[in-house]
Amino acid sequence: MNAGIFGLALLLVSPVLAANIKPRSSVVAIEETAPVPSVTSVQVLNFPNPQNMAGTVNIGNLPLDANGNLRVSVPGPRTFRFVGVTTHAVTGGSFPYLSGVCASEFPGSRVAFSEELRATLPPQAVPATAWIVFRPTILYPSIDTAYDGMGNWLPLNGNLVMSCGVWASGVVVVPDDSFRHTPCSEAHAVACAAPE
């Protein structure tokens, strides 16, 4: 029911109620206030009494740098580095499957991401074509190319799929350090990465 009809119905039902209804205004009045004086000092009276301490503190088990200065840091995000490619060649598969292949040859590792290959220092050559996970951060469909966070590029060839699993193609890194799509039915080594 629109507001005009409601008001008319209210007027007909109860003239006393209708007389006491005030229309709402969408205009807000802003009142000026006096300026607030700035505070120059504050006195706090409820601090506890300081406690006297005596003795020494042993820091023999704390991390010190080469100059004897205490160094405390919060652990950063877990980073991985490229550790090599498997000697066992497998057809393309899911992330868990390829990670299991890596873990069997490099304990504690998983299938590598493309940016981990480039971020590993010192740089390591890829000795054989190997499955890798390409994680694009930028897609350029107009030039049919994807880029990851390290600037690695992958020609898409009209294919936005980056891994095997339920798809027909995945991504491999080849010994010249370039990335390409390949059918999941091909057998290749697996590029592996482990925590630093």
Residue pairs with C-beta under 8 A, 6 or more apart in sequence:
1 9
7 18
7 21
10 17
10 18
10 21
11 18
59 70
62 70
63 70
63 71
63 72
64 70
64 71
65 71
78 195
79 119
79 195
79 196
80 110
80 112
80 113
80 116
80 193
80 194
80 195
80 196
81 116
81 119
81 120
81 121
81 193
81 194
81 196
82 112
82 116
82 117
82 120
82 124
82 191
82 192
82 193
83 106
83 109
83 192
83 193
83 194
84 106
84 124
84 127
84 191
84 192
85 126
85 127
85 128
85 130
85 189
85 190
85 191
85 192
86 101
86 102
86 104
86 105
86 106
86 130
86 189
86 190
86 192
87 105
87 189
88 101
88 104
88 105
88 189
88 190
89 187
89 188
89 189
90 97
90 98
90 101
90 131
90 187
90 188
90 190
91 164
91 184
91 185
91 186
91 187
92 98
92 131
92 163
92 164
92 169
92 170
92 182
92 183
92 184
92 185
92 186
92 188
93 131
93 164
93 165
93 184
94 163
94 164
94 165
95 110
95 111
95 133
95 163
95 165
98 110
98 111
98 131
98 133
98 190
99 109
99 110
99 111
101 111
101 190
102 109
102 110
102 111
102 112
102 190
102 192
102 193
103 109
103 110
105 192
106 192
106 194
108 194
108 195
109 192
109 193
109 194
110 192
110 193
110 194
111 131
111 132
111 133
111 190
111 191
111 192
111 193
112 132
112 133
112 191
112 192
112 193
113 132
113 133
113 134
113 135
113 148
113 193
114 132
114 133
114 134
114 135
114 148
114 150
114 152
114 154
114 171
114 173
114 179
115 135
115 148
115 149
115 150
115 152
116 193
117 124
117 126
117 132
117 152
117 173
117 177
117 191
117 193
118 150
118 151
118 152
119 150
120 193
125 175
125 177
126 173
126 174
126 175
126 177
126 191
127 175
128 175
128 188
128 189
129 172
129 173
129 174
129 175
129 182
129 188
129 189
130 172
130 173
130 188
130 189
130 190
130 191
131 164
131 170
131 171
131 172
131 188
131 189
131 190
131 191
132 171
132 172
132 173
132 179
132 190
132 191
133 162
133 163
133 171
134 146
134 148
134 152
134 154
134 162
134 163
134 171
134 179
135 148
135 149
135 162
136 146
136 147
136 148
136 154
136 162
137 147
137 148
137 149
138 146
138 147
139 146
139 156
139 160
140 146
140 147
141 156
144 155
144 156
144 157
144 158
145 153
145 154
145 155
145 156
146 153
146 154
146 156
146 160
146 162
147 153
147 154
148 154
152 179
153 179
154 162
154 171
154 179
154 180
154 181
155 180
155 181
156 181
157 181
159 169
159 181
161 167
161 168
161 169
161 170
161 181
162 170
162 171
163 170
163 171
164 170
164 184
167 184
168 183
168 184
169 181
169 182
169 183
169 184
170 181
170 182
170 184
171 179
171 180
171 181
171 182
172 179
172 180
172 182
172 188
173 179
173 191
174 180
182 188
